[in-house]
Amino acid sequence: QSHPSLKIGITCYPTLGGSGVVATELGISLAERGHEVHFITQSMPFRLGKYHQNIYYHEVQVSDYYVFRYPPYDLSLASKMAQVANIHGLDLLHVHYAVPHAVCAILAKQMVGDHLKVVTTLHGTDITVLGHDQALKEIIRLGINRSDAVTAVSKDLLQETRRLLQIDRHIDLTYNFIDSRIIHPKDVTEHRREYAEPHEKILMHISNFRPVKRAMDVVEIFRRVAQQLPCKLLFVGEGPELHKVHAKIQEEGLQDRVFFLGKQNDIAHVISLADVLLLPSEKESFGLVALEAMACGVPVVASRVGGIPELVAHGETGYLAPIGDTAQMAEHTVKLLSDPDLYRRLSEQCIARARNEFNSTKITDLYEQIYHRVLGIP
Ligand code: GMT
């Protein structure tokens, strides 16, 4: 059955981690299916890059009128959403995060009319925000309860949302995904030589170095692994704890074996340099980088937390251990890297699992079904 092409507004944080990446990839995938996609964001989403047919970009301008102590970004966003919806005749707004985006979309809906539908995807940060500021609880609940549909990126996040916010409404499960045309193993033999000798293994950590990522555990895991096999460690990304990590590496005298690559755009190329990805986070509603690693055939050693066990299958595509158990994570890493047959099997299973369970086509289908449901399209 052929469905009408839709006009969809997408709002996300364009520069922030996995949620922005997933929102952008979803927009691209929808545009390829003939839908008209309008990004309404603070700046151009970083993975949007080149020109795409059917994709439009609308920048939110924040008013800095001198009486405002805090420029009202949320109101500017809601106004922009309503403006774009009216001018382009949008069918729906798909927003990523309840606060503030869903709340802004609900305001826009009040300005435009009830025919404009709101779909909200939860990425976990609303729950984290709640941990910091309980005063926001009711507005997060409003964002969720007044949306026409709500989705969560893992079962764990779905249950957490229900439990912590006392939400009874239906929430759809829409796992994050990768586009295997872009995220797949790359031949990086040349570049690998810059970091490691052929007999050495490469351990990698990629994050925004927020405390929740526990990047110091990565150093500890590496220190233990390096006592047992020749290896190097590559850190990718930037953030608040990077300087501490740097200091620790100096203190441990590991500087000859550790590289800091900073922010990198071509994530498939960078991940392909690695033999194992370390993700010892203490909170992770999904962990998109673990899925990107799997898609590149790189097994993941991670903490058994949040949504990670839903993508990293213990003993099949990587290994899981309790938060902070660096000894066990190191042990798993050594086992994995010292058995070539085991490694090959896990690496192949990683690619298969990422492609079969978390592919762009399957998840875009799911989102389309949700759009049809809220719009009453049979
Ligand atoms: O938490 C971050 O560091 C960034 C945040 C984001 O906005 O991308 O990540 C959250 O959403 C990602 C995409 O769904 C998930 O992969 C991350 O696990 C989630 N972060 C947390 O739950 C801490």
Boltz pocket constraint, residues with backbone or C-beta under 6 A from the ligand:
constraints:
  - pocket:
      binder: B
      contacts: [[A, 16], [A, 17], [A, 18], [A, 19], [A, 20], [A, 22], [A, 122], [A, 123], [A, 124], [A, 125], [A, 128], [A, 153], [A, 176], [A, 208], [A, 210], [A, 212], [A, 283], [A, 284], [A, 285], [A, 286], [A, 287], [A, 288], [A, 289]]
      max_distance: 6.0
